[in-house]
Amino acid sequence: MFAPKPRDYTIAVNKKVRRLAFRSALTAKFNAGEIIVVDALSLKEGKTKLMAEALKKLNAGSKALVVLPERDENVVRATANLAEACTTYVNTLNVYEILNAGKIILTKAAKEGVEEVYA
């Protein structure tokens, strides 16, 4: 009679609204000058020290988000131990990650992938 009933608290968001939020978040980051586009981001080894130096050269201070077009094991391993950086892929990029990041580092291939999907 008064037993607990499982509830579903999920909220469905329309695809158009999701895309609009994504574009709005990217536009806000672009206008703030927090998007950095590089030709390619590749490391010889998956060493954290190499990735830290690369981020320092790009002036990507705290909370850098590295967006890759596909999995690059060296970059993922090098970024894993950095508290101020994380990696994601074009097909898994979301609004929360964009707004939570301080600087967004995109490769040219990743930029084209984002434009293709969300433009």
N, C-alpha and C positions, 0 to 999 in steps of 0.2 A: 504494500500500500504506500508507504513512505520511504521505500528503498531508494538508494542513490541511482540516478539515471545518468548514463554517460551523455555528455553534450559535445557538440562540435562547434567550436568557436571560430572556425575559419571564415574568412570574408573573401568572396569572389570579386576580383577586380577585372574589369573588361580589358581586352587586349589593347584597345585604343588608348585607354587611360594609362596603362602600364608603359606603353611606348612614349606617350607624352611626358610622363614623369621622368623617364630615362633621358629623353632629349633635353628636358628642362634642367636636369642635374648636370649633364655634360655642358650645356650652354653656360650655366652658372660657373662651373670650373674653368671653362675657356675664358670667360670675361674676367675672371679673377687672375688669370695668367698662371694657373696651376696645372696645365697640361703641357707635357714635354714630349715631343715626337722625335725619335731617333731612327736612323737608317736601319740598324740591326743591333740586337743585344745578344751577344754570344760570348761565352767564357770558355777558355781552354780547359779549365777544370772546375769542378763544383765546389770551389773554396769560398768561404764566407768573406775572407779578407779581400778577394778580388771584387766581389759584389759591393762591399762597403766602399772600396775605392771608386768604383764606377758610379755609385750613388753620390759620393762626395763631389766628383767631377761634374755631375749634372745638377748640383745644388738642390738635390731632393732631400731635404732635411728629414723631418719626422713624418711618420705615417706615409711612406711612399707606396703606391700601388703599381706594380709592374704588370702590364697587360700583354700577354703573348698570343700569337695567332694559333699556335699548337704547342704541345708539350716539348719543352727543352729541358732535359734532365739536369744539365749543369746549372742553368739559371735557377731552377726550382730548388735544387739542393743548396746552392749558395745563398739563397734568400731565406731559407727555412730557419736558420739560426739568428737572423736579424730581427730584433723586436720592433724596429721602426719600419720594416718593409714586409710586404707580402706579394704573392703572385696570384694571378687569375688568368683565365683564358677568355677570348672574345665571346665564345658561346655560353659562358657561365657568368659573365659580368652582370651585375645588378645595381640598382639605384642605391642601396644601402652601402655597398662597397665604394661607390663613387663619392657619395657624400661624406663617408667616414675617412676617406683618404685625404692627406694633406696635398700631395702632388701625385699626379697620374703620369706614368711613363708608358707611352705607347710606341711600339715599333711601327714602321710604315705599313707592314702587312696587317698588323692588328688594327691600325687606323682604317685601312681599306675595308677590313671585315666589319668593323663597327658601322662605317658609312653604308655598306651594302645591306646590312640587316636592319638598321634603325633609321636610315635617312629617308 
